[in-house]
Amino acid sequence: MTNADVSTGDLARAGFADRFGRSPLGVWSAPGRVNLIGEHTDYNEGFVFPFAIDRRTVVALGERSDRAIRVASTFAPESVEIAIDDLTPGAVDGWAAYPLGVVWALGASGADLASVRGVDLFIDSDVPVGAGLSSSAAIECAVALALDEHWALGLDRPALASVGQLAENRVVGAPTGIMDQSASLLGEADAGVFLDCRSRDAEVVDLGFAAAGLSVLVIDTHVSHEHATGGYAARRASCEAGAAALGVPSLRDVDPGDLPRAAELLDDETFRRVRHVVTENRRVLDTVRSLREHGPASIGALLEASHASMRDDFEISVPELDLAVATAVDAGAVGARMTGGGFGGAAIALVADDLVETTSGAVRAAFAAAGFREPTIFTVAPSQGARRDG
């Protein structure tokens, strides 16, 4: 456990005691994630390749004598309380929808909550919000793991990932796929989670970044995005329309060789959305193969091609992300791309350890010259997934 993990866990314990007047029964945590490659492929039943990061959300839990759930956190002044039996989609909103949505989703997924007692939950996190690092899934997975153990529900980690996704889709209202929760629950140190989003089969694949002397640099542009509205939902609708027009269950079933036919059948915008998903699925497979055969220094061109596809075909990048990627590559990064749902958030760059400071300085200077807000730049390491911390 790192010092950051300890301090975050201590903050959650102290926050619980301060807010609720007693000590918690236990503390659980779950990480955010970086998606190395495979963007907007998850809800198209395709392939993704994320990894869990060393930024975590911690939940401290204490039992109640009634059937109410009360949640509080370091990032919101108010506590929110609701009876388990009153939890429905639409009953809560704001930040509390993430942890409370998990409670509803557990019941909706078939867990027997009829006899469980309520709990108080206090949440702390050092996963940046709005940076495309899935702070939302970190909350959902930490809460799901805590409740599964405390209530002795006996769910495995793929089932808990599905619970988190259901909470995000139905209670939060964000039409996301299964990737974020899977990475947060299944991640391991210096490894990625190669996930088939159709079968839900997951394979842990060594990344080899540490042995190769490579760091993952996160460049948070501070351009905020909101998955539950606007562009994300529109992109998902375009993908569904493209699959329907091509007569396939999902874009997973379209091969790169089918793209000329797709170009004839679809309008230009829908075709470009389809082309991104189809070629991104291929890039995920090629990245996993390249890592196994040639190591992490071989994947730079695939990362850059992914960014170009998101910029030009899926149109989810922004000028700040494009500048971050181009500047990092010019400064010597192995490769770089935007990560996350898009319309803001963060870019990642795979950088030699001895070039981290140089690359960071180059990006800051480029942002200043462009008149953009100064980015927050930090490194992350592929890390262990959700766990009990005490």
C-alpha positions in Angstrom: 0.0 0.0 0.0 1.4 3.4 -0.9 1.6 6.4 1.3 -1.2 8.0 -0.8 -3.4 4.9 -0.1 -2.7 5.2 3.7 -3.5 8.9 3.9 -6.7 8.5 1.8 -7.9 5.6 4.0 -7.1 7.6 7.1 -9.1 10.5 5.8 -12.0 8.3 5.2 -11.9 6.9 8.7 -11.5 10.3 10.2 -14.3 11.7 8.1 -16.6 8.9 9.0 -15.9 9.4 12.7 -16.4 13.2 12.4 -19.6 13.0 10.4 -21.3 10.0 12.1 -19.8 10.1 15.6 -18.4 6.6 15.7 -15.7 4.5 14.1 -16.4 2.6 10.9 -16.5 -1.2 10.7 -14.2 -1.3 7.7 -12.6 0.5 4.8 -12.6 -0.5 1.1 -11.1 1.2 -1.9 -11.2 1.0 -5.7 -9.0 2.8 -8.3 -9.7 5.0 -11.2 -8.5 3.9 -14.5 -6.7 4.9 -17.6 -7.8 3.5 -20.9 -4.7 2.7 -22.8 -6.6 2.1 -26.0 -10.2 1.2 -27.0 -12.4 4.2 -26.8 -16.2 4.0 -27.3 -15.8 0.4 -28.2 -17.2 -1.0 -25.0 -20.9 -0.2 -25.6 -20.5 -1.5 -29.1 -19.6 -5.0 -27.7 -16.0 -4.5 -28.8 -12.6 -4.7 -27.2 -11.0 -2.4 -24.6 -7.6 -2.3 -22.8 -7.6 -0.2 -19.7 -5.6 -0.4 -16.5 -6.3 0.5 -12.9 -4.3 3.4 -11.6 -2.7 4.4 -8.3 -5.4 7.0 -7.5 -8.2 5.5 -5.4 -11.6 6.2 -3.9 -12.0 4.9 -0.3 -15.3 4.2 1.4 -15.6 3.7 5.2 -18.7 1.8 6.3 -20.7 1.5 9.5 -23.9 -0.4 10.2 -27.2 1.1 11.2 -30.1 -0.3 13.2 -32.6 0.7 10.5 -32.9 0.2 6.7 -31.7 3.6 5.7 -28.5 4.4 3.7 -26.7 7.6 4.5 -23.8 8.8 2.4 -21.3 11.6 3.1 -18.0 12.6 1.5 -15.0 14.9 1.6 -16.1 16.5 -1.7 -19.7 17.5 -0.8 -20.9 19.4 2.3 -24.2 17.6 2.6 -25.1 14.1 3.7 -27.9 12.3 1.8 -30.1 9.7 3.5 -32.8 7.5 2.0 -34.5 4.2 2.9 -33.3 1.1 0.9 -36.9 0.4 0.0 -37.4 4.0 -1.4 -34.4 3.7 -3.8 -35.5 3.9 -7.4 -34.0 5.6 -10.5 -34.8 9.2 -10.2 -35.0 9.2 -6.4 -31.6 10.7 -6.0 -29.3 12.9 -8.1 -26.0 14.7 -7.9 -22.9 13.0 -6.5 -25.0 10.7 -4.2 -26.5 9.0 -7.2 -23.2 7.0 -7.6 -23.1 5.3 -4.2 -26.9 5.1 -3.8 -27.3 3.8 -7.3 -25.1 0.9 -6.4 -27.5 -0.1 -3.6 -30.5 0.0 -6.0 -28.5 -1.9 -8.7 -27.6 -4.7 -6.3 -31.3 -5.3 -5.6 -32.2 -4.9 -9.3 -29.6 -7.5 -10.2 -31.1 -10.1 -7.9 -29.3 -9.7 -4.6 -31.6 -10.3 -1.7 -31.7 -7.1 0.3 -35.0 -7.8 2.1 -33.4 -8.4 5.5 -30.2 -6.3 5.4 -29.7 -3.4 7.7 -28.8 0.0 6.5 -25.3 1.5 6.5 -23.6 4.8 6.8 -20.9 5.4 4.1 -18.2 8.1 4.1 -16.3 8.5 0.8 -12.9 10.1 0.1 -11.0 10.1 -3.1 -7.9 11.3 -4.8 -9.1 10.3 -8.3 -9.4 13.6 -10.2 -13.0 14.4 -11.2 -13.7 15.3 -14.8 -10.3 14.2 -16.1 -11.5 11.0 -17.9 -10.0 8.7 -15.2 -13.4 7.3 -14.2 -13.8 8.8 -10.7 -17.4 7.6 -11.0 -16.6 3.9 -11.4 -14.1 4.2 -8.5 -17.0 5.2 -6.3 -19.3 2.6 -7.6 -16.8 -0.3 -7.3 -15.6 0.7 -3.8 -19.2 0.8 -2.6 -20.1 -2.4 -4.4 -17.2 -4.3 -2.9 -17.9 -2.9 0.6 -21.6 -3.8 0.5 -21.0 -7.2 -1.1 -18.7 -8.2 1.8 -20.7 -6.5 4.6 -24.0 -7.9 3.5 -22.5 -11.3 2.6 -24.0 -11.2 -0.9 -21.4 -13.5 -2.5 -21.1 -11.8 -5.8 -17.9 -12.2 -7.9 -16.1 -9.3 -9.4 -17.5 -9.5 -12.9 -21.0 -9.4 -11.3 -20.0 -6.4 -9.3 -18.8 -4.6 -12.4 -22.2 -5.2 -14.0 -23.8 -3.7 -10.8 -21.7 -0.6 -11.2 -22.6 -0.3 -14.8 -26.3 -0.7 -14.1 -26.1 2.0 -11.4 -24.4 4.4 -13.9 -26.8 3.7 -16.7 -30.1 3.7 -14.8 -29.6 5.9 -11.8 -26.9 8.3 -12.9 -28.2 8.3 -16.4 -24.9 7.9 -18.2 -25.0 5.4 -21.1 -21.5 4.0 -20.5 -20.3 0.5 -21.1 -18.7 -2.1 -18.8 -15.0 -1.0 -19.2 -14.5 1.4 -16.3 -15.9 -0.9 -13.6 -14.1 -3.9 -15.0 -10.7 -2.1 -14.9 -11.4 -0.9 -11.4 -12.3 -4.3 -10.1 -9.9 -6.6 -12.1 -6.7 -4.5 -12.4 -3.3 -5.7 -11.3 0.1 -4.0 -10.8 1.9 -3.2 -14.1 -0.8 -4.9 -16.1 -3.8 -4.0 -18.2 -7.2 -5.6 -18.4 -7.9 -6.9 -22.0 -11.7 -7.1 -22.0 -14.1 -8.5 -24.6 -17.2 -6.4 -23.9 -19.5 -8.9 -25.6 -18.5 -12.1 -23.7 -17.3 -10.1 -20.7 -14.2 -12.4 -20.8 -11.2 -10.5 -19.3 -7.5 -11.3 -19.4 -4.8 -9.6 -17.4 -1.9 -8.7 -19.7 1.5 -7.6 -18.6 2.3 -4.1 -19.7 6.0 -4.1 -18.9 6.2 -0.3 -18.4 8.3 -0.4 -15.3 10.9 -2.8 -16.7 11.1 -0.7 -19.9 11.6 2.5 -17.9 8.4 4.1 -19.1 5.9 6.3 -17.3 2.3 7.1 -18.1 1.9 10.8 -18.0 -1.6 12.1 -17.5 -2.3 15.6 -18.8 -5.6 16.9 -17.3 -6.7 19.8 -19.5 -9.4 20.9 -17.0 -11.9 21.1 -19.9 -14.9 19.6 -18.1 -17.2 17.0 -19.7 -20.4 15.4 -18.7 -21.1 11.8 -19.9 -24.8 11.8 -19.0 -25.7 14.5 -21.5 -24.9 15.7 -25.0 -22.2 14.3 -27.1 -21.6 10.9 -25.5 -25.3 9.9 -25.9 -25.3 11.2 -29.4 -22.2 9.1 -30.3 -23.8 6.0 -28.9 -27.0 6.7 -30.9 -25.0 7.1 -34.1 -23.3 3.7 -33.4 -26.6 2.0 -32.9 -28.0 3.6 -36.1 -25.0 2.5 -38.0 -25.3 -1.1 -36.8 -29.0 -1.2 -37.6 -28.4 0.2 -41.1 -25.7 -2.5 -41.7 -27.9 -5.2 -40.4 -25.7 -6.4 -37.6 -26.3 -6.7 -33.8 -23.5 -4.3 -33.0 -20.5 -2.7 -34.6 -18.4 -5.5 -33.1 -19.7 -7.5 -36.1 -18.2 -5.1 -38.7 -14.7 -5.9 -39.9 -12.4 -3.4 -41.5 -13.0 -5.1 -44.8 -16.7 -4.2 -44.5 -16.0 -0.4 -44.4 -16.3 0.2 -48.2 -19.8 -1.2 -48.1 -20.6 0.9 -45.0 -19.4 4.0 -46.8 -22.0 3.3 -49.6 -24.9 2.7 -47.2 -24.4 5.4 -44.5 -24.3 9.1 -44.5 -20.9 10.7 -44.0 -21.2 11.4 -40.3 -22.6 8.0 -39.3 -19.9 6.3 -41.5 -17.1 8.1 -39.7 -18.5 7.1 -36.3 -18.7 3.5 -37.5 -15.2 3.7 -39.0 -13.8 4.8 -35.6 -15.3 1.9 -33.7 -14.3 -0.7 -36.3 -10.7 0.5 -36.6 -10.4 1.1 -32.8 -11.3 -2.5 -32.2 -8.5 -3.6 -34.5 -6.1 -1.2 -32.7 -6.9 -2.8 -29.4 -6.1 -6.3 -30.7 -2.9 -5.0 -32.4 -1.8 -3.3 -29.2 -2.2 -6.4 -27.1 -0.3 -8.4 -29.7 2.5 -5.8 -30.0 3.0 -5.7 -26.3 3.4 -9.4 -26.1 5.7 -9.7 -29.1 7.7 -6.5 -29.0 7.1 -4.8 -25.7 5.7 -1.4 -24.8 8.0 0.7 -26.9 6.2 -0.7 -30.0 2.7 0.7 -29.4 3.3 4.4 -30.0 1.9 4.6 -33.5 -1.3 2.7 -32.4 -1.9 5.3 -29.7 -1.4 8.2 -32.1 -3.7 6.6 -34.7 -6.3 6.1 -32.0 -6.2 9.8 -31.2 -6.4 10.8 -34.8 -9.5 8.6 -35.2 -11.2 10.2 -32.1 -10.3 13.6 -33.4 -11.4 13.2 -37.0 -13.9 10.4 -37.2 -15.6 10.4 -33.8 -15.1 14.1 -33.2 -14.7 13.9 -29.4 -11.4 15.7 -28.9 -10.9 19.4 -28.1 -8.1 21.7 -29.1 -6.5 21.4 -25.6 -6.3 17.6 -26.0 -4.9 17.8 -29.5 -2.2 20.2 -28.4 -1.3 18.0 -25.4 -0.9 14.9 -27.7 1.1 16.7 -30.4 3.4 18.4 -27.9 4.1 15.2 -26.0 5.0 13.3 -29.1 7.2 16.2 -30.4 8.9 16.1 -27.0 9.9 12.5 -27.4 6.9 10.5 -26.0 6.6 6.9 -27.3 3.0 7.8 -28.1 0.1 9.8 -26.8 -3.7 10.0 -27.1 -6.7 11.4 -25.4 -8.3 9.0 -22.9 -11.9 8.7 -21.7 -15.2 9.7 -23.1 -14.0 12.9 -24.7 -15.2 16.5 -25.0 -12.5 17.4 -22.5 -10.7 15.6 -19.7 -7.2 14.2 -20.1 -4.6 12.9 -22.5 -2.1 10.3 -21.7 1.5 10.0 -23.0 3.8 7.0 -22.7 7.1 8.6 -21.8 10.6 7.5 -20.9 11.2 8.1 -17.2 14.0 10.5 -17.8 11.8 12.6 -20.2 8.9 13.1 -17.8 9.9 16.6 -16.6 11.0 17.7 -20.1 7.7 16.6 -21.6 5.6 18.1 -18.8 7.4 21.4 -19.2 6.9 21.4 -23.0 3.2 20.8 -22.6 2.8 23.6 -20.0 4.7 26.0 -22.3 2.5 25.1 -25.3 -0.7 25.6 -23.3 0.6 29.0 -22.1 1.5 30.0 -25.6 -2.0 29.0 -26.8 -3.7 30.9 -24.0 -5.2 27.7 -22.5 -5.7 27.1 -18.8 -2.6 25.5 -17.2 -3.0 21.7 -17.2 -2.4 19.5 -14.3 0.2 16.9 -15.2 1.1 13.8 -13.1 2.2 10.2 -13.6 0.1 7.2 -12.8 1.2 3.6 -12.4 -0.9 0.5 -13.4 -2.0 -0.8 -10.0 -4.1 -3.3 -8.1 -7.9 -3.2 -8.4 -10.6 -2.8 -5.7 -9.7 -4.3 -2.3 -10.5 -4.1 1.4 -8.0 -1.8 3.1 -8.9 -2.5 6.8 
